[in-house]
């Protein structure tokens, strides 16, 4: 059997012998030279059958991965099918990096996202896959996975790198993660971070617009899980900042005459609103002096 530009040796005792010995390096060298992975010897034995008989687990895994890849490529007859598989592999690689606790994970993830962005620019096309907003089988985004494993470096990359000066639209699309994106059960990254006691990632998320009051499918928000954490004050700080922001808005309303809008992220608490209303009532009462009437201007 011949392929264009290369001879493929179908039957070889050397391939079968490498399988019998469990020598992965020798097998790789033979396949690189053009020997076929399904070669047979004179007894119709293959490397796979010999490796199985000898119990060479590493060789079996290696051969099976090659055979599965070969079968997959044979089935992928159209560009659409090949592109779909390529996108699935990209997603799996991104998910694996976001889930990793290795110190190199953020750097590898950045390099991969840069590659996706560069390919999109060169081909004048949209980035392959959903990039920073790729999801695993549970619907968790890369940011949610980083929150689960408290990988602050990955979270920082996803929250800040797209803000770099002079960043192109394509690079922004690739790197920008949705900070309040929910998974299939309604959990947001900050809720996941709080539940897993991921303090570093929780602080980062709150600093970049995460809303801990968004509820999941069982109507729990991040504040519901606050008692799980020992001396965990970040959510308390967040609530205090929201209260201070609301009070400041209402003070501006009385001093300037026009109120600034309340935080649009849903962070204003009922307590803040009640305190603001009380402050408004006190301010209104101070403007009125009991027992005195205001003089009306005389008309000419």
WOBEL-V525952 format. One record per backbone hydrogen bond with DSSP energy under -1.0 kcal/mol. CO is the residue of the C=O (numbers start at 1). NH is the residue of the N-H. E is the energy in kcal/mol with one decimal. If there is no record, write none. Layout:
# WOBEL-V525952
co = {CO & CO}
nh = {NH & NH}
e = {E & E}
This chain:
# WOBEL-V525952
co = {3 & 6 & 9 & 12 & 13 & 14 & 15 & 16 & 17 & 18 & 18 & 22 & 23 & 24 & 25 & 26 & 27 & 28 & 29 & 30 & 34 & 36 & 41 & 45 & 46 & 47 & 48 & 49 & 50 & 51 & 55 & 56 & 57 & 58 & 59 & 60 & 61 & 62 & 63 & 64 & 65 & 66 & 67 & 68 & 69 & 70 & 71 & 72 & 75 & 78 & 79 & 80 & 81 & 82 & 83 & 84 & 85 & 86 & 87 & 88 & 89 & 90 & 91 & 92 & 93 & 94 & 95 & 102 & 104 & 105 & 106 & 107 & 108 & 109 & 110 & 111 & 112 & 113 & 114 & 115 & 116 & 117 & 118 & 119 & 120 & 130 & 131 & 136 & 138 & 140 & 141 & 142 & 143 & 144 & 145 & 146 & 150 & 151 & 152 & 153 & 154 & 155 & 156 & 157 & 158 & 160 & 161 & 164 & 168 & 169 & 170 & 171 & 172 & 174 & 178 & 183 & 185 & 187 & 188 & 189 & 190 & 191 & 192 & 193 & 194 & 197 & 198 & 199 & 200 & 201 & 202 & 203 & 205 & 206 & 211 & 212 & 216 & 220 & 221 & 222 & 223 & 225 & 226 & 233 & 234 & 235 & 236 & 237 & 238 & 239 & 240 & 241 & 242 & 243 & 244 & 245 & 246 & 247 & 248 & 249 & 250 & 251 & 252 & 253 & 269 & 270 & 271 & 272 & 273 & 274 & 275 & 276 & 277 & 278 & 279 & 280 & 281 & 282 & 289}
nh = {6 & 3 & 36 & 16 & 17 & 18 & 19 & 20 & 21 & 22 & 23 & 24 & 27 & 28 & 29 & 30 & 31 & 32 & 33 & 35 & 9 & 39 & 44 & 41 & 50 & 51 & 52 & 53 & 54 & 56 & 57 & 60 & 61 & 62 & 63 & 64 & 65 & 66 & 67 & 68 & 69 & 70 & 71 & 72 & 73 & 74 & 75 & 76 & 77 & 82 & 83 & 84 & 85 & 86 & 87 & 88 & 89 & 90 & 91 & 92 & 93 & 94 & 95 & 96 & 97 & 98 & 99 & 105 & 108 & 109 & 110 & 111 & 112 & 113 & 114 & 115 & 116 & 117 & 118 & 119 & 120 & 121 & 122 & 123 & 125 & 133 & 134 & 139 & 184 & 136 & 145 & 146 & 147 & 148 & 149 & 151 & 152 & 155 & 156 & 157 & 158 & 159 & 160 & 161 & 177 & 163 & 164 & 167 & 172 & 173 & 174 & 175 & 176 & 132 & 181 & 186 & 217 & 183 & 192 & 193 & 194 & 195 & 196 & 198 & 197 & 199 & 202 & 203 & 204 & 205 & 206 & 207 & 210 & 209 & 214 & 222 & 219 & 216 & 224 & 225 & 226 & 228 & 229 & 237 & 238 & 239 & 240 & 241 & 242 & 243 & 244 & 245 & 246 & 247 & 248 & 249 & 250 & 251 & 252 & 253 & 254 & 255 & 256 & 257 & 273 & 274 & 275 & 276 & 277 & 278 & 279 & 280 & 281 & 282 & 283 & 284 & 285 & 286 & 292}
e = {-2.0 & -1.9 & -2.7 & -1.3 & -2.5 & -2.2 & -1.8 & -2.2 & -2.5 & -1.2 & -1.9 & -1.1 & -2.0 & -2.6 & -2.1 & -2.2 & -2.4 & -2.1 & -1.4 & -2.1 & -2.0 & -1.6 & -1.7 & -1.7 & -2.3 & -2.6 & -2.1 & -2.0 & -2.0 & -2.2 & -1.4 & -2.4 & -2.6 & -2.2 & -2.9 & -2.7 & -2.1 & -1.8 & -2.6 & -2.7 & -2.1 & -2.4 & -2.7 & -2.4 & -2.5 & -1.8 & -1.5 & -1.6 & -1.6 & -2.1 & -2.6 & -2.2 & -2.2 & -2.2 & -2.3 & -2.0 & -2.1 & -2.2 & -2.5 & -2.4 & -2.4 & -2.4 & -2.8 & -2.2 & -2.0 & -2.4 & -1.8 & -1.4 & -2.4 & -2.7 & -2.5 & -2.2 & -2.1 & -2.5 & -2.6 & -2.0 & -2.1 & -2.4 & -2.7 & -2.4 & -1.9 & -2.1 & -2.7 & -2.5 & -2.2 & -2.3 & -2.0 & -1.8 & -2.0 & -1.8 & -2.1 & -2.3 & -2.1 & -2.2 & -1.8 & -2.6 & -1.3 & -2.2 & -2.6 & -2.1 & -2.3 & -1.9 & -2.1 & -1.7 & -1.3 & -1.9 & -1.6 & -1.5 & -2.3 & -2.6 & -1.9 & -2.3 & -2.6 & -1.9 & -1.4 & -1.8 & -2.4 & -1.8 & -2.3 & -2.5 & -2.3 & -2.4 & -2.1 & -3.2 & -1.5 & -1.4 & -2.2 & -2.3 & -1.8 & -2.6 & -2.4 & -2.0 & -2.5 & -1.0 & -1.4 & -1.9 & -1.9 & -2.3 & -1.2 & -1.3 & -1.1 & -1.6 & -1.8 & -2.6 & -2.3 & -2.4 & -2.3 & -2.4 & -2.1 & -2.4 & -2.7 & -2.3 & -2.2 & -2.4 & -2.3 & -2.0 & -1.9 & -2.2 & -2.1 & -1.4 & -1.6 & -2.1 & -2.6 & -1.0 & -2.0 & -2.6 & -2.6 & -2.3 & -2.4 & -2.2 & -2.3 & -2.1 & -2.2 & -2.1 & -2.4 & -2.3 & -2.1 & -1.6 & -1.3}
